[in-house]
Amino acid sequence: MITGLCSICGKATKTPHSCLSCGAIVCADHYDFTSGFCPRCRHRLKIVESRPASQSNLKIRR
């Protein structure tokens, strides 16, 4: 069984998710299943819209 601590809230999670941008381990509460990013990367990249299954669909405001 894989376990980890969420880098946002510190909560132990049995099924940690890894941010596709920075690799941070986050719990299901903080993982964005649509984009695959943690809240910090979503904010940093200013993601305004995303669709599941493909990072090429992400629209990033620059």
DSSP file (Angstrom, degrees, kcal/mol; ACC not computed):
  #  RESIDUE AA STRUCTURE BP1 BP2  ACC     N-H-->O    O-->H-N    N-H-->O    O-->H-N    TCO  KAPPA ALPHA  PHI   PSI    X-CA   Y-CA   Z-CA
    1    1 A M              0   0    0      0, 0.0     2,-0.4     0, 0.0    14,-0.1   0.000 360.0 360.0 360.0 129.5    0.0    0.0    0.0
    2    2 A I        +     0   0    0     12,-0.3     2,-0.3    14,-0.0     0, 0.0  -0.745 360.0 174.7 -89.2 131.1    1.4    3.4   -1.0
    3    3 A T        +     0   0    0     -2,-0.4     2,-0.3    12,-0.1    11,-0.2  -0.915   3.6 160.0-131.1 161.6    1.0    6.2    1.6
    4    4 A G  E     -A   13   0A   0      9,-1.8     9,-3.0    -2,-0.3     2,-0.5  -0.977  37.2-102.5-166.6 171.0    2.2    9.7    1.7
    5    5 A L  E     -A   12   0A   0     -2,-0.3     7,-0.2     7,-0.2     2,-0.2  -0.911  38.1-115.5-107.5 133.7    1.7   13.1    3.3
    6    6 A C     >  -     0   0    0      5,-2.4     4,-1.5    -2,-0.5    20,-0.3  -0.472  15.6-145.5 -65.6 130.7   -0.1   15.9    1.4
    7    7 A S  T  4 S+     0   0    0     18,-3.1    -1,-0.2    -2,-0.2    19,-0.1   0.592  96.5  48.2 -75.7  -9.1    2.3   18.7    0.8
    8    8 A I  T  4 S+     0   0    0     17,-0.2    -1,-0.2     3,-0.1    18,-0.1   0.891 131.8   8.3 -93.2 -53.6   -0.6   21.2    1.2
    9    9 A C  T  4 S-     0   0    0      2,-0.1    -2,-0.2     0, 0.0     3,-0.1   0.589  89.4-124.7-108.8 -13.0   -2.4   20.1    4.4
   10   10 A G     <  +     0   0    0     -4,-1.5     2,-0.2     1,-0.3    -3,-0.1   0.510  56.8 150.7  82.3   3.6    0.0   17.5    5.8
   11   11 A K        -     0   0    0     -6,-0.1    -5,-2.4     1,-0.1    -1,-0.3  -0.481  50.1-117.3 -72.5 137.0   -2.8   14.9    5.9
   12   12 A A  E     -A    5   0A   0     -7,-0.2     2,-0.4    -2,-0.2    -7,-0.2  -0.540  35.2-168.5 -71.8 138.3   -1.8   11.3    5.5
   13   13 A T  E     -A    4   0A   0     -9,-3.0    -9,-1.8    -2,-0.2    14,-0.0  -0.995  26.5-154.3-134.2 137.9   -3.3    9.7    2.4
   14   14 A K  S    S+     0   0    0     -2,-0.4   -12,-0.3     1,-0.3    -1,-0.1   0.746  98.6  37.0 -79.1 -24.9   -3.4    6.1    1.3
   15   15 A T  S    S-     0   0    0    -11,-0.1    -1,-0.3   -14,-0.1   -12,-0.1  -0.659  83.5-170.5-127.5  75.9   -3.6    7.0   -2.3
   16   16 A P        -     0   0    0      0, 0.0     2,-0.4     0, 0.0    11,-0.2  -0.305  10.6-144.2 -68.8 151.2   -1.4   10.1   -2.9
   17   17 A H  E     -B   26   0B   0      9,-2.6     9,-2.9   -13,-0.0     2,-0.5  -0.893   8.2-139.9-113.7 146.3   -1.5   11.9   -6.1
   18   18 A S  E     -B   25   0B   0     -2,-0.4     7,-0.2     7,-0.2     6,-0.1  -0.922  20.2-118.5-112.0 128.0    1.5   13.5   -7.7
   19   19 A C     >  -     0   0    0      5,-2.5     4,-1.2    -2,-0.5    18,-0.2  -0.401  14.5-142.7 -62.7 132.7    1.3   16.9   -9.4
   20   20 A L  T  4 S+     0   0    0     16,-2.7    17,-0.2     1,-0.1    -1,-0.1   0.694  97.0  44.0 -71.1 -18.4    2.2   16.7  -13.1
   21   21 A S  T  4 S+     0   0    0     15,-0.3    -1,-0.1     3,-0.1    16,-0.1   0.919 133.1   8.6 -91.4 -53.7    4.0   20.0  -13.0
   22   22 A C  T  4 S-     0   0    0      2,-0.1    -2,-0.1    16,-0.0    15,-0.1   0.592  90.2-123.2-108.4 -13.2    6.1   20.0   -9.8
   23   23 A G     <  +     0   0    0     -4,-1.2    -3,-0.1     1,-0.2    14,-0.0   0.513  52.5 158.9  83.9   5.0    5.8   16.4   -8.6
   24   24 A A        -     0   0    0     -6,-0.1    -5,-2.5     1,-0.1     2,-0.5  -0.315  43.0-122.0 -62.4 143.1    4.4   17.4   -5.2
   25   25 A I  E     +B   18   0B   0     -7,-0.2   -18,-3.1   -20,-0.2     2,-0.3  -0.774  40.7 172.1 -86.0 126.7    2.4   14.7   -3.3
   26   26 A V  E     -B   17   0B   0     -9,-2.9    -9,-2.6    -2,-0.5   -20,-0.1  -0.955  30.1-114.8-135.4 154.7   -1.1   15.9   -2.5
   27   27 A C    >>  -     0   0    0     -2,-0.3     4,-1.3   -11,-0.2     3,-1.1  -0.277  40.6 -98.0 -79.0 171.4   -4.3   14.3   -1.2
   28   28 A A  T 34 S+     0   0    0      1,-0.3     5,-0.2     2,-0.2    -1,-0.1   0.801 122.4  62.0 -62.0 -29.3   -7.5   13.9   -3.2
   29   29 A D  T 34 S+     0   0    0      1,-0.2    -1,-0.3     3,-0.1    -3,-0.0   0.802 114.5  32.6 -66.4 -28.0   -8.9   17.0   -1.6
   30   30 A H  T <4 S+     0   0    0     -3,-1.1     2,-0.4     2,-0.0    -2,-0.2   0.495  97.2  96.2-109.4  -5.5   -6.1   19.1   -3.1
   31   31 A Y     <  -     0   0    0     -4,-1.3     2,-0.9     7,-0.1     7,-0.2  -0.724  67.1-140.5 -87.4 132.1   -5.4   17.3   -6.4
   32   32 A D     >  -     0   0    0      5,-2.0     4,-3.2    -2,-0.4     5,-0.5  -0.818  13.1-167.6 -92.0 105.1   -7.2   18.7   -9.4
   33   33 A F  T  4 S+     0   0    0     -2,-0.9    -1,-0.2     1,-0.2    -5,-0.0   0.733  82.9  57.1 -66.8 -22.6   -8.2   15.6  -11.3
   34   34 A T  T  4 S+     0   0    0     18,-0.1    20,-0.3     1,-0.1    -1,-0.2   0.937 123.2  19.4 -74.1 -47.8   -9.0   17.7  -14.4
   35   35 A S  T  4 S-     0   0    0      2,-0.2    -2,-0.2    15,-0.1    -1,-0.1   0.747  94.4-128.8 -95.2 -26.6   -5.6   19.3  -14.9
   36   36 A G     <  +     0   0    0     -4,-3.2   -16,-2.7     1,-0.3   -15,-0.3   0.606  67.9 122.0  85.6  12.5   -3.4   16.9  -12.9
   37   37 A F        -     0   0    0     -5,-0.5    -5,-2.0   -18,-0.2    -1,-0.3  -0.720  63.2-119.4-110.1 157.7   -1.9   19.8  -10.9
   38   38 A C     >  -     0   0    0     -2,-0.3     4,-2.4    -7,-0.2     5,-0.2  -0.444  40.4-101.1 -81.4 166.2   -1.7   20.8   -7.3
   39   39 A P  H  > S+     0   0    0      0, 0.0     4,-2.3     0, 0.0     5,-0.2   0.858 121.1  56.3 -60.1 -35.4   -3.3   24.1   -6.2
   40   40 A R  H  > S+     0   0    0      2,-0.2     4,-2.8     1,-0.2     5,-0.2   0.925 110.6  42.9 -63.2 -44.0    0.1   25.9   -6.1
   41   41 A C  H  > S+     0   0    0      2,-0.2     4,-3.0     1,-0.2     5,-0.2   0.880 111.2  54.6 -72.0 -37.2    0.9   25.0   -9.8
   42   42 A R  H  X>S+     0   0    0     -4,-2.4     5,-1.9     2,-0.2     4,-0.6   0.930 114.4  42.0 -59.3 -42.5   -2.7   25.8  -10.9
   43   43 A H  H ><5S+     0   0    0     -4,-2.3     3,-0.6    -5,-0.2    -2,-0.2   0.931 115.6  48.8 -68.7 -45.3   -2.3   29.2   -9.3
   44   44 A R  H 3<5S+     0   0    0     -4,-2.8    -2,-0.2     1,-0.2    -1,-0.2   0.885 117.1  41.3 -62.5 -39.8    1.3   29.7  -10.6
   45   45 A L  H 3<5S-     0   0    0     -4,-3.0    16,-0.3    -5,-0.2    -1,-0.2   0.511 103.5-133.4 -87.3  -4.9    0.4   28.7  -14.1
   46   46 A K  T <<5 -     0   0    0     -3,-0.6    15,-1.6    -4,-0.6     2,-0.4   0.921  29.2-168.0  52.9  49.6   -2.9   30.7  -14.0
   47   47 A I  E   < +C   60   0C   0     -5,-1.9    -1,-0.2    13,-0.2    13,-0.2  -0.561  15.9 174.8 -71.9 124.1   -4.8   27.8  -15.5
   48   48 A V  E     +     0   0C   0     11,-1.5     2,-0.3    -2,-0.4    -1,-0.2   0.654  63.9   8.8-106.2 -21.0   -8.2   29.2  -16.4
   49   49 A E  E     +C   59   0C   0     10,-0.9    10,-2.0     2,-0.0    -1,-0.3  -0.971  62.4 171.7-158.1 143.9   -9.8   26.1  -18.1
   50   50 A S        -     0   0    0     -2,-0.3     8,-0.1     8,-0.2   -15,-0.1  -0.991  17.6-149.0-151.5 157.6   -8.8   22.5  -18.6
   51   51 A R    >   -     0   0    0      3,-0.4     3,-0.8    -2,-0.3     6,-0.2  -0.943  35.3 -97.2-124.6 149.1  -10.3   19.3  -19.9
   52   52 A P  T 3  S+     0   0    0      0, 0.0   -18,-0.1     0, 0.0   -17,-0.1  -0.145  92.4  22.1 -65.0 158.1   -9.5   15.8  -18.6
   53   53 A A  T 3  S+     0   0    0    -19,-0.2     2,-0.4     2,-0.0   -18,-0.1   0.196 107.7  63.7  80.7 -11.3   -7.1   13.3  -20.1
   54   54 A S    X   -     0   0    0     -3,-0.8     3,-1.4   -20,-0.3    -3,-0.4  -0.925  53.3-160.0-149.8 122.7   -4.7   15.6  -22.0
   55   55 A Q  G >  S+     0   0    0     -2,-0.4     3,-1.6     1,-0.3    -1,-0.1   0.740  93.0  72.1 -69.2 -20.3   -2.3   18.3  -20.9
   56   56 A S  G 3  S+     0   0    0      1,-0.3    -1,-0.3     3,-0.0    -2,-0.0   0.689  90.5  61.0 -68.2 -14.7   -2.4   19.6  -24.5
   57   57 A N  G <  S+     0   0    0     -3,-1.4    -1,-0.3    -6,-0.2    -2,-0.2   0.536  78.9 114.3 -85.8  -7.3   -5.9   20.8  -23.8
   58   58 A L    <   -     0   0    0     -3,-1.6     2,-0.6    -4,-0.2    -8,-0.2  -0.405  56.1-150.3 -69.2 137.1   -4.8   23.1  -21.0
   59   59 A K  E     -C   49   0C   0    -10,-2.0   -11,-1.5    -2,-0.1   -10,-0.9  -0.945  14.7-168.2-108.7 117.5   -5.3   26.8  -21.6
   60   60 A I  E     -C   47   0C   0     -2,-0.6     2,-0.5   -13,-0.2   -13,-0.2  -0.912  15.6-138.8-112.1 125.5   -2.8   28.8  -19.7
   61   61 A R              0   0    0    -15,-1.6    -2,-0.0    -2,-0.5     0, 0.0  -0.689 360.0 360.0 -80.5 127.8   -3.1   32.6  -19.4
   62   62 A R              0   0    0     -2,-0.5    -1,-0.1     0, 0.0   -16,-0.1   0.381 360.0 360.0-112.9 360.0    0.3   34.3  -19.8
